Amino acid sequence: MKGSERDVRRTGRRGRRPLVVVLRPYLYLLPTFVFLFVFTIWPILRTFYVSFFKWNMASPAMEFVGMANYAQAWGAPVFWEVLRNNLLFAAGTVPLTLGLALALAVLINQKIRSLAVYRVLLFYPTMIPMAAAAMIWLWILTPNYGLLNYYGRWVGLPDIHWLGDNTLALWALVLVGVWKRVGYYMVIYLAGLQVIPEHLYEAARIEGAGPWQRFWRVTFPLVSPTTFFVAVMVVIDSFQAIDQVYLMTGGGPGNATNLFIFYIYQNAFRFFDFGYASAISAILFLILLGLTLLAFRTLHRRVHYA
């Protein structure tokens, strides 16, 4: 009772708290909100604003053109080619990354000798800068003296120009992207696997379930929250690829590997058409937003959090 009386005297009225007490949590969050607004929200809003203007760095004056930049993208064959390339890139990257990351996580979650060494080796590509990784793969994929063609000749395969072929170049970039990022998502899967209760596996063994049945009936359903998170992140990541495109192919041959971010870079910093580049950026933002909402409406129903 005395504690309640002291609370009433301190607040002045029963059930009312001082303003400083109410605002204190928001004051703690204020620096985070400031950084979020300055480096995320404001650039997005600014991009949408600039997309309605014709703005070339040769003439700093901005001319309002309404939806003309979006109409230009709609009528540009290159835009649709870039969209197709990125969808194919995502279609190759997402399932390969999910499958390999989960498989590797299951393998290194076992009690085996020198486990730490295997984990470091599998995670090591993630720690390499993408510029260095691109240079490594350029050497591997180079025709004539490249490492892949060198060993291919041992089994009678002809020399293949992996990055110069219109069909193979995009899939070569998919291979590089998966190799570079699968270790990162493997660690996320590993964290999800290690919180699965061991008694569930023991119960499955008692019931006579084999390794494959234990995986499908126990492991796979219980890592569905991790799979959902990884799937969304890999889709977003696949639409943000630029490093390997810039360093390995430059969008060629013949725009066969030109992806969204590289196309935005070309228009903004090579052609200095910031209005059109902003319109493409806005379209990419809406595509990613739509894919994320679609994932939440469809895949999220299959996620088991219990």
N, C-alpha and C positions, 0 to 999 in steps of 0.2 A: 504493500500500500504506500509505503514511504517512497519507494522508487517511482511509482506512478505520480505522486504529488510533485516530486522533484522534476519529472518530465514535463508536467503541466506548467510548473513555474518557469522552466527553462524555455519552453516554446511559447508561453503566453496564453495559448488556448489549447484545449484538449483536441488532439487530432491534427493540429497544424504544426509544421516544422519550419524553422527559419529558412529564408531564401538561400543562404549560403550552403546549408545542408542539402537542399534540393539540387543546387547547381554544381556541387562539388564533383560528382561523377562525370558530368559533361565537361568540366574544366580539365579533368585528367585526360579526357578523350580529345580535347581541342587540338593539340599538336598533330594527332593522327588525322583528324578531319581537315586541317589546313593542308597537310601534305597531300591527302587524297584529292582535295579540290584543285590544288595548284598543278599537280602532276598527272591527274587522271581526268577528273570531271571537266575542268576548264579546257584542256586540249581537245576533248571530244566535242564540247560545245563550239569551240573555235573552229574546228574542222568542218562541222555542219554549216557554220556561218560563212566561212570562206568558200564553201562549195557552191554558193549562189552567186559568186562573183567571177569575172574574168580578171585574173591577176598574174601578170608576167613580170618577173624580176627586172626585165629590161625597162619596163615602165611601172614604177611603184604605185601609180594610181589604180585603185580597184574599181572596176566597172560592173554594176549589178546586171546580171544576165538571167536571173531566175533559175529555171530548171534546164537551161541550155547545156550545162556541163553533164547533167544526167542523160539528156537526150543524145549528147555526143557519145557517151559511153554505150547507150542502147544501140546506136547505129554503127558502132565501130567493130569490125570483124575481129580485131586484135583482142578487144575486151572479152568477147565470147570465147576466143581461143584460150586466153589466160584463165577464164573461169573453168573451162573444160580441163585444162592442165591441172589446176589446183584440186578439182574434184577427183581426178584420177590419182593425183599425188596423195590425197587424203585416203582414198579407197585402198591404196597400197600400204600406206604408213600405219593406219589405225589398227587393222586386224593383225598385221605382223608384229607391231609393238605390243599389243595386248597379249597375244598368244605367247610370244617369246618371253616377255617380262614375267608372266604368270608361271610358265614352265621353268624358267631359270630360278625363280623364287622358291618354287616347290622343291627343286633339286637341291639348292643350297640351304634349305631349311632342315635337311636331314642331319643326323649326327654322324659325320664322317671326319676322317683325319685331314688335317690341314685345311679346315673349312674357311678360316680367315683369309688364307691365300687365294682361294677360289673367289671369295667375295670381292677382294681387292681387284683381281684380274678382270672380273666382269663389270665392276663399277669404273674401272680406269678410263675407258673411252669418254665417260661423262665429264671427267676432270680435264680432258684435253680441250683447249680452245678450238672453236669450230674452224678457225683459219688454219690451224695446224692439222686438224683432221682432214680438211679439204685438200691440203697439200699432200698428205699421206695417200689419200685415195686417188688423187691425180696421178701419182706415181704408179699405183696399183693398176689403174684402168687405162694407162697410156698404151696406144697400139705399138706393136713391134717389140719394144723392150719393157713393157709394163709387166708387173709381177703376175697378174692374172693370165695374160696371154702367154707369158713365159712357161708357166706350168700347164696351161691349156695345150701347148704344142707337144708336151710329153704324152698326152693321151690322144693326139691326132686331131685336135681342134684347130680350125683356122684362126688367124688373127682377126680380132673383132675390134672395131672402133666404137667402144662403149659410149663415149660422150659425143661422138660425131654422127651417130645414127638417130634419125628422127624418132624411131620407135623405142630404142633401148636407152636413150639418154635420160629420159624422165625416170625410168625404173632404176637406173644407176644412182640417181639422186635419192630415190626412195631407200635404196640399200644403205647409202651413207647416213641418211637421217635416222634410220632404225638402229644402225650400229652405234651411232653417237648417243642416242637417248634411251635405249632400252635398259641400260644399267640403272638409270635414275628411277624409272618406273618399277624396275625389279625391286629396288629397296623399299618403295612404297608398298608393293605387294608383300614383301617380306615382313614388314611391320603389321600388315593385316593378318598374315598367317600366324604370327606368334601370339596373337590374342585369342586364337581359337582354343577352347578348353580341350585338354588332352583326354579327358574322360569320354568325350564324344567319339574319338577314334578307338578307344578301348572298347566301348559299347559296340561299335561297328565290327571290330575284330571278333568279339564274342558271338555276334550274330552271323559270322561267317563271310563278311564282306571282304573282297579282295582290294588290292591297291587302287584299281580303276574305279570300283564302286565307292570306295571311301572318298576318292577325289570328287566324283559327281554328286554323291549324296551328302557329303559333309563339307569338304573344302570349298568347292565352287559356290554353293549357296551362301556360305558364311563370309566369303570375300566379295560378295556382290556389292556392298557399299564401296569397297576399294575399287572394284572394276568400274563402277559408275563414275567415280571421281577421275580415275585414270582415263577412261574413255572420253570424257568431256575435255580434259586437259590435252590429250593427244590430238583431238579434232582441232582445238584452238591452235595448238602448236603447229599442226600441219598447214594451217593457213597463214602462218607467220614466218615460214621458211624463206630466208634470203641469203644467208651466208654461203651455203654451198652453191647456190645459183650464181651469185656474184663472182665467186672465186673459181668455179669449175667450168661453167658453160656460158655465163653472160646472157642467159636466156635462150641461147641457140641450141641446136641448129634450127634456124628458121622459126624462132619463137616456140620450139617444141618443149622447152623447159622454163618458159617465162611464167612465173607465178605472181600472185597478187602483190605481195610486198615489193618484189623487184620491179613490177610494172608501175607501182606508185613511185618508187625511187626514180625510175627512168623519166617519168613525166615531171616530177618535182625538181630534180637536181641535174637532169641532162637537158630537158626541153624547157625548164623553168616555168612550166604551166601549173602554178600552184592551185588554181581554181579547179582544174580538171583532176589533178591528183587528190585534192580534198574530196571531190565527189566520189572518186573510186574508193577512198578511205572510208567515207560514210557508207557506201554500199557494202564494203567488207564488214564494217561494224554491224550492219543490219543482218548480213548473212550469218555471222557468228552468233548474234543474239537470237536469231530464229532457230539455228541448229541447237543452241543451248536450251531454249524453251521447249523445242521438240523432244530433246533428250529427257527433260524433266517430266514431260507429259506422257512419254512412252516407257523409257527404260526405268524410270524411278519407281514404277509400279512393281517391278520385278526385284526390287532391292529388299533384302531381309536384314533389318537392323537388330533383331533379337537373336 
